[in-house]
Amino acid sequence: MLELDLSADIQALRVTYGDIREVLDVDALRSDIARLSEEAGAPDLWDDTDHAQKVTSALSHRQSALARVEGIGQRLDDLEVLVGLANEMGDEESAVEARNELSALTEIINQLEVQTLMDGEYDERSAIITIRSGAGGDDATDFAEMLMRMYLRWAERHKYPVKVMDTSYAEGAGIKSATFEIDAPYAFGTVSVEAGTHRLARISPFGSADKRQTSFAAVEVIPLMEEATEVDIPESDIRVDVFRSSGPGGQSVNTTDSAVRLTHLPTGIVVSMQNEKSQIQNRAAAMRVLQTRLLLLQKEEEAAKKKELAGNITASWGDQMRSYFLYGQQLVKDLRTGHESGNPAAVFDGDLDGFISAGIRWRKRKEED
């Protein structure tokens, strides 16, 4: 006779789920949705396009968050019913389905629990990711493109909208750099732990000597700032270059100089945009990203000064935060958290949740130390 007992596992999930609901404040979510729905229904909403987009985006994010939380509660209820039916009918097929659902819910609740650890000033915002190739020639530019695909596949797995804002293709393989936006609640708090230097070690496909090649790429993650008004940038501090948007060989290119490159002369920060159709739109998007980077730079300098005055400078983990080994041992290892995967192909195909969850927990522990 079938005796499927998952009561202890389900109860443990319910306890964690209750804690998550409390931290996320479901009642406040509902209140926000009601308020934003009323704003979104105003007949003059689209008289101010920027404001309308903020309202509808905020409403969509909160509705998505509430639906996800409430959906978990319903699935826990359904799981208990399924376990009861499996035992009553002696149905092994239903028992297998129940075990699979328990495993899926455990993973979802663990991911949502990690989200409750994100309480930084900008963690709730969408994220802008920039990837730049480093040392290593064609291997490095190819690696940069591999990382870009990895993050785009990760976003696709989670059904997060992505907007590629700028891509600079290398003359040989891969890309010199790319910038893209992930538009989802807590996207910045989630992927900001991916920022740093990534290292790839493999037998180079671009050399004839079959020698091991080490190459590097840098990942930068900043929050999407809708209005970075705290940073005032004098026009005299900016050099503006316009050029024609381009794609990889064989693709068509724009016939007008619509792409924009902004260089902030005092810091040397460079921002390029070519995704929008007009030069004005690209300049506005580039200025927003530039303001965000300057705002974050300002905050980093203030934080560093405070640490210096307090005599509390902690040791750095060094330039490289994760290594990808594609020869001999097939391994991806995060040097900060110790989290690793023996399946690099899956990681490069977007299987990053384990690394990201470990990174968020690691960051929280460091903040508490």
C-alpha positions in Angstrom: 0.0 0.0 0.0 1.3 3.4 -0.9 2.1 5.7 2.0 3.4 9.0 0.8 4.2 11.3 3.7 5.4 14.8 2.7 3.8 16.6 5.6 7.0 17.6 7.3 8.5 19.0 4.0 5.3 20.9 3.1 5.1 22.3 6.7 8.7 23.5 6.5 7.9 25.2 3.1 4.8 26.8 4.6 6.9 28.3 7.5 9.4 29.8 5.0 6.6 31.0 2.8 4.9 32.7 5.7 8.2 34.5 6.5 8.5 35.6 2.9 5.0 37.0 2.8 5.7 39.0 6.0 9.0 40.4 4.6 7.5 41.3 1.2 4.4 42.8 3.0 1.6 41.4 0.8 -0.9 43.9 2.2 1.3 46.8 1.1 1.7 45.3 -2.3 -2.1 45.1 -2.7 -2.4 48.8 -1.5 0.2 49.8 -4.1 -1.5 48.0 -6.8 -4.9 49.6 -6.0 -3.3 53.1 -5.9 -1.3 52.6 -9.2 -4.4 51.0 -10.9 -6.3 54.2 -10.1 -3.5 56.3 -11.5 -3.2 54.1 -14.6 -7.0 54.6 -15.2 -6.8 58.4 -15.2 -8.0 59.7 -18.6 -5.1 62.2 -18.8 -2.4 59.7 -17.8 -0.6 59.7 -21.2 -0.5 63.5 -21.3 2.9 63.0 -19.6 4.5 60.0 -21.3 7.4 59.6 -18.9 5.1 59.6 -15.8 2.7 57.2 -17.5 5.5 54.8 -18.3 6.7 54.9 -14.7 3.1 54.2 -13.4 2.4 51.3 -15.8 5.8 49.8 -15.2 5.5 50.0 -11.4 2.0 48.5 -11.6 3.2 45.7 -13.8 6.1 44.9 -11.5 3.9 44.8 -8.4 1.2 42.8 -10.0 3.8 40.2 -11.1 5.3 40.1 -7.6 1.9 39.6 -6.0 0.8 36.9 -8.5 4.0 35.0 -7.9 3.6 35.0 -4.1 -0.1 34.1 -4.2 0.6 31.5 -6.8 3.0 29.7 -4.4 0.3 29.5 -1.7 -2.1 28.0 -4.1 0.5 25.4 -5.3 1.2 24.4 -1.7 -2.6 23.8 -1.1 -2.8 21.8 -4.4 0.3 19.8 -3.4 -1.4 18.6 -0.1 -4.5 17.6 -2.1 -2.4 15.7 -4.6 -0.6 13.8 -1.7 -3.9 12.9 -0.2 -5.3 11.6 -3.5 -2.1 9.6 -4.2 -2.4 7.9 -0.8 -6.2 7.4 -1.1 -6.0 5.9 -4.6 -2.6 4.1 -4.1 -1.5 5.9 -7.3 2.3 5.8 -7.8 2.0 8.2 -10.8 0.4 10.8 -8.6 3.1 10.2 -6.0 5.8 10.9 -8.5 4.0 14.0 -9.6 3.8 15.2 -5.9 7.5 14.6 -5.3 8.4 16.6 -8.4 6.1 19.4 -7.4 7.6 19.4 -3.9 11.1 19.7 -5.5 9.9 22.5 -7.8 8.3 24.5 -5.0 11.3 24.1 -2.8 13.5 25.7 -5.5 11.0 28.5 -6.1 10.6 29.3 -2.4 14.4 29.2 -1.9 14.8 31.7 -4.7 12.1 34.0 -3.3 13.7 33.7 0.2 16.9 35.0 -1.4 15.0 38.0 -2.7 14.1 39.0 0.8 17.8 39.4 1.5 17.9 42.3 -1.0 17.3 45.5 0.9 19.8 47.8 -0.7 18.9 51.3 -1.8 18.6 50.3 -5.5 18.0 46.6 -5.3 14.3 46.8 -6.5 15.3 48.5 -9.7 15.9 47.1 -13.2 19.5 46.4 -14.1 21.8 47.6 -16.8 24.6 45.2 -17.6 27.8 46.1 -19.5 30.2 43.4 -20.6 33.7 44.4 -21.8 36.4 42.1 -23.2 39.8 42.2 -21.4 43.1 40.6 -22.0 43.3 37.6 -24.3 42.7 38.8 -27.9 40.1 36.9 -29.9 39.5 34.6 -27.0 38.6 37.5 -24.8 36.2 39.0 -27.3 34.7 35.6 -27.9 34.4 35.1 -24.1 32.6 38.5 -23.7 30.0 37.3 -26.3 29.6 34.0 -24.4 28.9 35.9 -21.2 26.4 38.2 -22.9 24.6 35.1 -24.3 24.7 33.6 -20.8 22.9 36.5 -19.1 20.4 36.8 -22.0 19.6 33.1 -21.7 19.3 33.5 -17.9 16.8 36.4 -18.4 14.9 34.4 -21.0 14.6 31.5 -18.5 12.9 33.8 -16.1 10.8 35.5 -18.7 12.4 38.9 -17.9 12.2 41.5 -20.7 15.6 42.4 -22.1 16.6 45.4 -24.3 20.0 45.4 -25.9 21.2 49.1 -25.9 24.6 48.9 -27.5 26.9 46.4 -29.0 30.5 46.9 -30.2 31.6 44.0 -32.4 35.3 42.9 -32.6 37.1 42.7 -35.9 37.7 39.0 -35.3 35.4 36.9 -33.1 32.9 38.1 -30.5 32.4 41.5 -29.1 34.4 44.3 -27.6 31.6 45.4 -25.4 27.8 45.3 -25.0 25.2 47.0 -22.8 21.7 45.7 -22.2 18.8 46.2 -19.8 17.0 43.6 -17.8 13.6 45.0 -16.8 12.3 43.1 -13.9 11.6 43.7 -10.2 14.8 43.3 -8.1 16.9 42.7 -11.3 19.7 45.0 -10.0 19.7 43.4 -6.5 19.8 40.0 -8.2 22.5 40.3 -10.9 24.7 42.9 -9.2 26.5 40.0 -7.5 27.7 39.1 -11.0 29.8 42.3 -11.3 33.5 41.8 -11.5 36.2 40.1 -13.5 35.5 36.7 -15.1 38.2 34.4 -16.3 38.1 31.7 -18.9 40.7 29.0 -19.3 40.4 26.7 -22.3 42.2 25.3 -25.4 41.9 28.3 -27.8 39.9 27.7 -30.9 41.7 30.5 -32.5 45.3 29.2 -32.3 47.0 26.4 -34.1 49.3 25.2 -31.2 46.4 23.7 -29.1 47.7 25.6 -26.1 45.7 26.6 -23.1 44.6 30.2 -23.3 43.5 32.4 -20.4 41.2 35.3 -21.2 39.3 37.9 -19.2 36.1 39.9 -19.4 34.6 42.5 -17.1 30.9 42.6 -16.0 29.5 45.9 -14.8 26.0 46.1 -13.3 24.2 49.3 -12.4 20.6 50.1 -11.5 18.3 51.7 -14.0 17.8 55.2 -12.7 14.7 56.8 -14.1 15.8 60.2 -12.9 19.4 60.7 -11.9 18.8 64.3 -10.9 21.2 64.2 -8.0 24.1 64.5 -10.5 24.4 67.7 -12.4 26.8 67.4 -15.4 28.0 70.6 -17.0 27.9 70.5 -20.8 31.6 71.5 -20.8 32.4 68.2 -19.1 30.9 66.1 -21.9 32.3 65.3 -25.4 29.6 64.1 -27.8 30.4 61.9 -30.8 27.8 60.7 -33.3 28.3 57.8 -35.6 26.3 55.3 -37.6 24.9 52.3 -35.8 26.4 49.0 -37.0 26.0 45.3 -36.6 28.2 42.3 -37.3 29.4 41.6 -40.8 26.6 40.9 -43.2 24.0 42.9 -41.3 22.5 46.1 -42.6 23.6 49.4 -41.0 21.9 52.7 -40.4 22.4 55.3 -43.1 22.2 58.2 -40.6 24.5 59.2 -37.7 22.0 58.2 -35.0 24.3 56.5 -32.6 25.7 58.6 -29.8 28.9 58.3 -27.7 29.2 60.4 -24.5 32.6 60.8 -22.9 32.7 62.4 -19.4 36.0 64.2 -19.5 36.8 64.5 -15.8 36.4 60.7 -15.2 36.9 59.2 -18.6 33.6 57.3 -18.4 32.3 56.5 -21.9 28.7 55.6 -22.7 27.5 54.5 -26.1 23.9 54.1 -27.3 22.7 52.9 -30.7 19.5 51.0 -30.0 17.0 53.9 -30.4 16.0 55.2 -33.8 17.0 58.8 -33.4 20.1 60.6 -32.2 18.0 62.6 -29.7 16.6 59.3 -28.1 20.1 57.7 -28.0 21.6 60.8 -26.4 18.8 60.9 -23.7 19.4 57.2 -22.9 23.2 57.6 -22.8 22.8 60.6 -20.5 20.7 58.7 -18.1 23.2 55.9 -17.9 26.1 58.4 -17.5 24.3 60.1 -14.7 23.7 56.8 -13.0 27.3 55.8 -13.2 28.5 59.1 -11.8 25.9 58.9 -9.0 27.2 55.4 -8.1 30.8 56.5 -8.4 30.1 59.4 -6.0 28.5 57.0 -3.5 31.4 54.6 -3.7 33.9 57.3 -3.1 31.9 58.5 0.0 31.7 54.9 1.3 35.4 54.4 0.8 36.2 57.6 2.6 34.1 56.5 5.6 35.8 53.2 5.7 39.2 54.9 5.6 38.3 57.2 8.4 37.0 54.3 10.5 40.1 52.2 9.8 37.9 49.4 8.5 39.4 48.5 5.1 38.7 44.8 4.4 40.9 42.7 2.1 39.8 42.4 -1.5 39.1 39.1 -3.2 41.3 40.3 -6.1 40.3 41.1 -9.6 38.8 37.8 -10.6 35.6 36.6 -9.0 34.8 33.6 -11.1 36.7 31.1 -13.2 35.4 29.0 -16.1 37.5 25.9 -17.0 36.8 24.3 -20.3 39.7 21.9 -20.6 40.5 18.8 -18.5 38.3 19.4 -15.6 35.0 20.9 -16.8 34.3 23.4 -14.0 32.9 26.8 -13.2 33.9 28.1 -9.7 33.0 31.3 -7.9 36.1 32.3 -5.9 34.1 34.4 -3.3 31.4 31.9 -2.4 33.0 28.6 -3.3 29.9 27.7 -5.3 30.7 25.6 -8.3 29.2 23.6 -11.2 30.7 20.7 -13.1 28.5 21.5 -16.1 29.9 24.7 -17.8 27.7 24.1 -20.9 24.6 24.5 -18.7 26.0 27.6 -17.0 26.8 29.3 -20.3 23.2 28.4 -21.3 21.9 30.5 -18.5 21.9 28.1 -15.5 23.0 30.8 -13.1 20.5 30.7 -10.2 22.8 28.7 -7.9 25.7 31.1 -8.4 23.5 34.2 -8.0 21.8 32.8 -4.8 25.1 32.0 -3.3 26.4 35.4 -4.2 23.5 37.2 -2.6 23.8 35.2 0.7 27.6 35.9 0.6 27.0 39.6 0.2 24.5 39.7 3.1 26.9 37.9 5.4 29.6 40.5 4.5 27.2 43.3 5.3 26.4 41.8 8.7 30.1 41.3 9.6 
